[in-house]
Amino acid sequence: MKQNSLKRILGYTFRYKWSFLISVFGFIAFAAADIAAVDWIRRIIGYINSDQ
């Protein structure tokens, strides 16, 4: 990628910097919730299997 192309893309991004930062935070929160849900389901399955 050329330097000018990167500068132009970042120029578009910086116009909407608050929206961009909120979306990055949202993606991080979604990834953390997804990992937590998988761990939660794993614990439930482990609890059900240990009962039998």
Secondary structure, DSSP 8 states (H G I E B T S, - for coil): --HHHHHHHHHHHHHTHHHHHHHHHHHHHHHHHHHHHHHHHHHHHHHHHHH-
